[in-house]
Amino acid sequence: RERGCGLAPLLQALGEPRPPPQLGPLLCNLSQLPEGRRGLLDRSRCSVQRLLPFTQYKDSTVHRRGIVGALRNCCFEYGESPRPSCPAPRWPAA
């Protein structure tokens, strides 16, 4: 079913009772691009919060692996060598 362009329709499809299994791998592929990562990390969309429950999605291994891959890709910037794009946690000294 056609929904339009952009990331919003893909994220909207996550809210369906049975999201398409190819949605996870598609989001993983999109998250390899800087624009895709920016879209997924845009706080106004709450994309990461929408993706997190699917890390334990039992109905489709393909979907679950794609979502986990997308989240992993969002944690790194691509360039010469992968480096964390999220700040490292600072733990109190013991």
Backbone as CSV, one residue per row, in Angstrom:
resi,resn,N_x,N_y,N_z,CA_x,CA_y,CA_z,C_x,C_y,C_z
1,ARG,0.846,-1.178,0.000,0.000,0.000,0.000,0.884,1.231,0.000
2,GLU,0.545,2.210,-0.840,1.354,3.425,-0.963,0.972,4.424,0.120
3,ARG,1.995,5.044,0.737,1.760,5.967,1.851,2.396,7.321,1.656
4,GLY,3.220,7.500,0.661,3.896,8.770,0.468,5.393,8.615,0.634
5,CYS,6.081,9.754,0.619,7.548,9.757,0.669,8.049,10.090,2.058
6,GLY,9.295,9.744,2.299,9.953,10.129,3.536,9.923,9.046,4.593
7,LEU,10.474,9.390,5.732,10.595,8.462,6.843,9.288,8.318,7.629
8,ALA,8.473,9.358,7.650,7.243,9.345,8.448,6.328,8.165,8.121
9,PRO,6.058,7.863,6.836,5.188,6.714,6.551,5.789,5.383,7.009
10,LEU,7.111,5.281,6.964,7.748,4.044,7.417,7.582,3.880,8.924
11,LEU,7.783,4.971,9.650,7.613,4.912,11.100,6.151,4.690,11.467
12,GLN,5.263,5.238,10.672,3.830,5.044,10.908,3.461,3.572,10.732
13,ALA,4.095,2.905,9.776,3.818,1.487,9.534,4.226,0.623,10.726
14,LEU,5.155,1.112,11.554,5.545,0.360,12.748,4.388,0.223,13.727
15,GLY,3.434,1.143,13.665,2.294,1.114,14.571,1.215,0.133,14.165
16,GLU,1.345,-0.476,12.995,0.350,-1.450,12.549,0.453,-2.716,13.394
17,PRO,-0.659,-3.450,13.512,-0.613,-4.696,14.296,0.442,-5.683,13.784
18,ARG,0.614,-5.766,12.473,1.645,-6.632,11.880,2.422,-5.817,10.861
19,PRO,3.472,-5.121,11.297,4.248,-4.319,10.345,4.880,-5.215,9.279
20,PRO,5.042,-4.703,8.064,5.655,-5.508,7.005,7.046,-5.989,7.424
21,PRO,7.370,-7.270,7.207,8.667,-7.790,7.649,9.854,-7.124,6.963
22,GLN,9.660,-6.603,5.763,10.766,-5.954,5.051,11.038,-4.545,5.575
23,LEU,10.209,-4.054,6.471,10.393,-2.709,7.017,11.677,-2.606,7.848
24,GLY,11.984,-3.623,8.632,13.208,-3.610,9.439,14.462,-3.496,8.591
25,PRO,14.636,-4.389,7.589,15.818,-4.267,6.732,15.868,-2.944,5.961
26,LEU,14.714,-2.421,5.573,14.686,-1.139,4.864,15.200,-0.017,5.767
27,LEU,14.737,0.017,7.014,15.212,1.034,7.957,16.705,0.858,8.241
28,CYS,17.164,-0.389,8.282,18.595,-0.645,8.478,19.394,-0.060,7.321
29,ASN,18.930,-0.291,6.105,19.628,0.248,4.936,19.614,1.774,4.937
30,LEU,18.466,2.368,5.257,18.366,3.830,5.281,19.275,4.435,6.349
31,SER,19.433,3.722,7.455,20.249,4.257,8.549,21.739,4.243,8.224
32,GLN,22.120,3.649,7.108,23.519,3.690,6.689,23.866,5.032,6.048
33,LEU,22.849,5.776,5.656,23.049,7.096,5.048,22.970,8.175,6.121
34,PRO,23.770,9.235,6.011,23.702,10.317,7.004,22.291,10.892,7.143
35,GLU,21.583,11.058,6.027,20.222,11.614,6.082,19.283,10.670,6.824
36,GLY,19.456,9.379,6.600,18.624,8.389,7.283,18.865,8.387,8.779
37,ARG,20.137,8.450,9.175,20.453,8.502,10.609,19.903,9.770,11.239
38,ARG,20.062,10.904,10.543,19.522,12.167,11.084,18.013,12.054,11.277
39,GLY,17.332,11.462,10.316,15.882,11.302,10.425,15.488,10.412,11.589
40,LEU,16.211,9.315,11.763,15.891,8.407,12.862,16.262,8.998,14.216
41,LEU,17.280,9.842,14.253,17.711,10.437,15.519,17.020,11.758,15.833
42,ASP,16.142,12.206,14.948,15.391,13.445,15.168,14.457,13.239,16.364
43,ARG,14.716,13.963,17.427,13.955,13.774,18.671,12.469,14.084,18.527
44,SER,12.122,14.972,17.612,10.710,15.335,17.461,9.886,14.170,16.910
45,ARG,10.530,13.218,16.271,9.817,12.058,15.713,9.722,10.898,16.698
46,CYS,10.523,10.917,17.740,10.572,9.819,18.722,10.823,8.475,18.042
47,SER,11.657,8.484,17.003,11.897,7.278,16.212,12.548,6.172,17.029
48,VAL,13.553,6.518,17.804,14.256,5.492,18.575,13.293,4.833,19.554
49,GLN,12.436,5.623,20.187,11.463,5.062,21.119,10.499,4.120,20.399
50,ARG,10.192,4.409,19.152,9.312,3.532,18.373,10.021,2.243,17.971
51,LEU,11.331,2.327,17.761,12.088,1.159,17.306,12.431,0.195,18.443
52,LEU,12.672,0.711,19.628,13.147,-0.129,20.733,12.275,-1.353,21.024
53,PRO,10.951,-1.252,21.060,10.158,-2.457,21.340,10.369,-3.577,20.320
54,PHE,10.764,-3.231,19.104,10.934,-4.240,18.062,12.253,-5.001,18.189
55,THR,13.099,-4.633,19.144,14.326,-5.401,19.353,14.009,-6.768,19.958
56,GLN,12.789,-6.941,20.451,12.363,-8.223,21.013,11.140,-8.767,20.281
57,TYR,10.937,-8.342,19.054,9.784,-8.728,18.240,9.885,-10.206,17.872
58,LYS,8.934,-11.006,18.295,8.993,-12.456,18.109,8.407,-12.928,16.777
59,ASP,7.565,-12.121,16.137,6.866,-12.569,14.931,7.744,-12.630,13.692
60,SER,8.847,-11.898,13.652,9.688,-11.876,12.457,11.143,-11.610,12.828
61,THR,11.966,-12.619,12.624,13.394,-12.466,12.882,14.005,-11.448,11.928
62,VAL,13.549,-11.456,10.681,14.062,-10.518,9.676,13.784,-9.082,10.115
63,HIS,12.565,-8.829,10.579,12.177,-7.489,11.033,13.023,-7.081,12.246
64,ARG,13.131,-7.986,13.199,13.885,-7.692,14.426,15.350,-7.383,14.114
65,ARG,15.973,-8.197,13.275,17.382,-7.964,12.934,17.574,-6.636,12.208
66,GLY,16.638,-6.284,11.354,16.733,-5.009,10.646,16.651,-3.826,11.591
67,ILE,15.736,-3.902,12.544,15.576,-2.819,13.523,16.833,-2.696,14.385
68,VAL,17.362,-3.824,14.836,18.588,-3.798,15.643,19.736,-3.209,14.824
69,GLY,19.814,-3.564,13.555,20.845,-3.002,12.677,20.697,-1.502,12.514
70,ALA,19.453,-1.032,12.384,19.208,0.409,12.251,19.655,1.145,13.512
71,LEU,19.325,0.597,14.673,19.739,1.228,15.929,21.258,1.226,16.065
72,ARG,21.889,0.131,15.676,23.357,0.058,15.720,23.967,1.114,14.803
73,ASN,23.422,1.240,13.597,23.944,2.226,12.649,23.803,3.647,13.180
74,CYS,22.761,3.897,13.949,22.551,5.240,14.497,23.558,5.568,15.600
75,CYS,24.205,4.562,16.135,25.183,4.789,17.203,26.568,5.116,16.674
76,PHE,26.756,5.057,15.359,28.072,5.305,14.784,27.980,6.276,13.628
77,GLU,29.028,7.078,13.472,29.173,7.942,12.306,30.071,7.209,11.329
78,TYR,29.737,7.247,10.063,30.543,6.566,9.057,31.476,7.557,8.387
79,GLY,32.665,7.141,8.140,33.666,7.979,7.501,34.919,7.153,7.341
80,GLU,36.036,7.732,7.713,37.305,7.006,7.634,37.245,5.736,8.484
81,SER,36.812,5.875,9.713,36.645,4.718,10.589,35.415,4.970,11.442
82,PRO,34.676,3.899,11.783,33.485,4.120,12.602,33.870,4.671,13.969
83,ARG,33.131,5.637,14.411,33.362,6.172,15.752,31.997,6.444,16.368
84,PRO,31.902,6.311,17.670,30.606,6.522,18.318,30.084,7.934,18.079
85,SER,28.800,8.032,17.713,28.183,9.345,17.564,27.445,9.732,18.838
86,CYS,27.255,8.756,19.720,26.607,9.021,20.997,27.705,9.224,22.036
87,PRO,27.519,10.172,22.932,28.559,10.375,23.939,28.695,9.146,24.828
88,ALA,29.909,8.847,25.229,30.153,7.717,26.126,29.590,8.051,27.500
89,PRO,29.007,7.062,28.163,28.485,7.337,29.507,29.633,7.635,30.463
90,ARG,29.373,8.501,31.375,30.380,8.834,32.388,29.906,8.263,33.715
91,TRP,30.653,7.295,34.182,30.300,6.637,35.423,31.027,7.325,36.574
92,PRO,30.390,7.397,37.722,31.078,7.995,38.872,32.273,7.132,39.281
93,ALA,33.310,7.778,39.759,34.496,7.044,40.218,34.132,6.198,41.428
94,ALA,34.658,5.003,41.471,34.331,4.082,42.574,35.086,4.428,43.826
